[in-house]
Each structure stands twice: as structure tokens, then as C-alpha cells.
Amino acid sequence: MHFSSLLLCTATLAGVFATPVANSDPAPNERSASAQKKRSTFWFAGVNESGAEFGNGNIPGTKGTDYIWPSTSSIDTLMGKGLNIFRIPFLMERLVPNSLTGSVNAAYLADLQATVKHITDKGGYAAICAQNFGRYRGSVITDTTGFGTFWKTVATQFKSNTHVIFDTNNEYHDMDNTLVANLNQAAINGIRAAGATSQTIFVEGNSYTGAWTWVSSGTGTAMAGLTDPNNNLIYEMHQYLDSDGSGTSSTCVSTTIGQERIAAATAWCRSNKKNCILGETAAGSNSVCISAIQGMLNYMKSNNDVWRGWLLWGGGPWWGSYIFSVEPPSGTQYVGVLPSILQYI
């Protein structure tokens, strides 16, 4: 979702069938839905749970006024439908307030830990995501060493929980591609140095980590060389279906736009032997968009040797009547879209 400031409520397919990726499932004995059925389509299917990153114009802000944590009862409802992963955006400045190399804020950390524990105690996966767009305190992050230290500090708090996933940063954009790759590598190094060696790491690219620009923007070339001593990286891409791909309209370009927009990224994932995930997507509650997202997920299913899952944007208790709310019981997507795509879990 292309938000530089989050407010409270606001192709060809030829050549993609080739050698499977080398990476194996990082948790083959644990990859099951909360409904206890074996996952045969994707490793992961879930929802982004917003709230803790809201009010980013007021740092540190006040819980309940500027920001909120996800509703555990809503997470339970979604898990009951078979969803097994929840991406939890947080603000770097709230978690580690003073500098990249500083100490954690105990109260904010405790709330993050409580949310994570609720999800993982029930067998789900919690992807904790720095919702900072490659920025810290308003400036592009260029201190790769400091960024690595930040992630070492955070990973230390979760290193014993194998169902935590570390998402290095949400939607880097308007940055040098090499810098974005170097920041991701620094995060990987910091996380592993913390002793968090069993957890998956989601890495994101430049240009809002868009699947449709992954190749053309050059971010794929820069990101292809990332290394992980534990061989447990998943490349996270985002894809919306409106005219500019920003995820700000419930009108989709066509019924085939989803599949078309991820075709080049699919070929990249396969040719580079990478595991990939669609970390954000959404559809308007109308027939064109529902057909478009179904077509995209069906295409991903046909290429699930590289596409390891998907997450809808956006859950969270403060979205109200937002066009993409997945919040039970009455969110627009929860009612109008989710029932049509549960077949793809």
C-alpha cells in the first residue's frame, strides 16, 4: 500500500515453467492451517493486521489515541477460516525510539510480543514488519551498520520463537537499488547474529516492492545476490490491481490484470531460484476485481513452486468503512472478497 503517511481511516506467461527453486520449506512439519488441514496450495495465506503503525506523525504517540494493536478476537476469527499468517506492521521509531542502535521501548515491545504470542501460541505465523518505507525519523536510511544493529536488537527479543518471521522494511521506495539490497543484507546479518537462526526472513525491494516493476525497475537484479547462512529467505512483493498499482482504488483494470502484473516476477523467482510471497494485495468488492484476484491466485497456485503464499491488505480494528478492510465481522473485503478466495489457502 503506497502510504508515505498512514492515516487512521483512510506479460507474457511463456517461459515460466522451468527448474523448481532449490529452497525447501523452512518448516515442513509445521506448515498447516489452524483448521488442522494440510496445506497443499501455499505455505502461507493470511492478512495484514494494521494499527500499531498508525499515527506516524505523532511519535511516540499514545496507544488508543494515535495507534492501536490488532484485535486478538479478529485474528481468531480469521484463523478459524484457515488463515495461518498475520503481518504485524510496527514503527521503528516507536520500538527503538532514539537511534537505530538504541534500546527498545519496553511498553511498545510488550504489546508487540503479546500480539505475536497470541498468534504463534495458536500455531500461526507472525510476520513483524518495520512499516517505515526505508526511512527512520523521516530520512532515508543509509546507515547499513546501524540498520543491522536495529534488527539484531529486535530479533534478540524473538529468537526463541520459530513462528516469528522478520520483514526487514515495508515498501522501500525512491532509493538506490543497491542501497536497498545492502539494507536487506544488513538486516539478514543482524538477525542471524542475534541467534535467530530458525526463522524465515522476508526481504523487500525498491519501488514499493511491486511485483509488476520488480524486473523493470532493476530491484530484482540488485536483490538477487542476497545471502543467508540459514537459507531461509522469502522475497516479498506487493501487487494491487488498480490503474496505477497503488492500492488506493477499488476499481480494477481488468479481470486478468493480476495474473498479467505478476508474470515477469514469477519468471524472475524461478530463474533465480527464489521463494517469493505476495505480502500485500487487495480487491474491490465487485465482480471485475474478484475475477482479477482469483485469476492471480490461481496463476500463483499453478506456480506454487516459487509462490509460497499471499496476504490480504488490510485488517485492523480502526479501518472502519475502508474499501479494503478485512476486519471481521463487517469489513468491506471480509464480507465481499474473502469468501471468494478462501479456496486458495
Protein Blocks (a to p, Z undefined) as FASTA:
>chain_A
ZZfbdcfklcdfehkaccddfbdcfblmlmccfkopacfkbmbdcdddehjlgoklbcgb
jehklpccddfklmmmmmmnopabdcddddfklmmmmbmklccdfklmmmmmmmmmmmmm
nopacdddddegopaehiacfblmlmmmmmmmmmmmmmmpmkbccdfbghiahiafklmm
mmmmmmmmmmmmnopakbccddddeehipaklmmmnommmmmmmpccfklpaccdddddf
bfnonopafbdfblklmmmmmmmmmmmmmmnopacddfbdcdddbfklmmmmmmmmmmmm
mmmmmmgbdcdddedjklmmafkbcbdfkbfklmmmmmmmmmmZZ
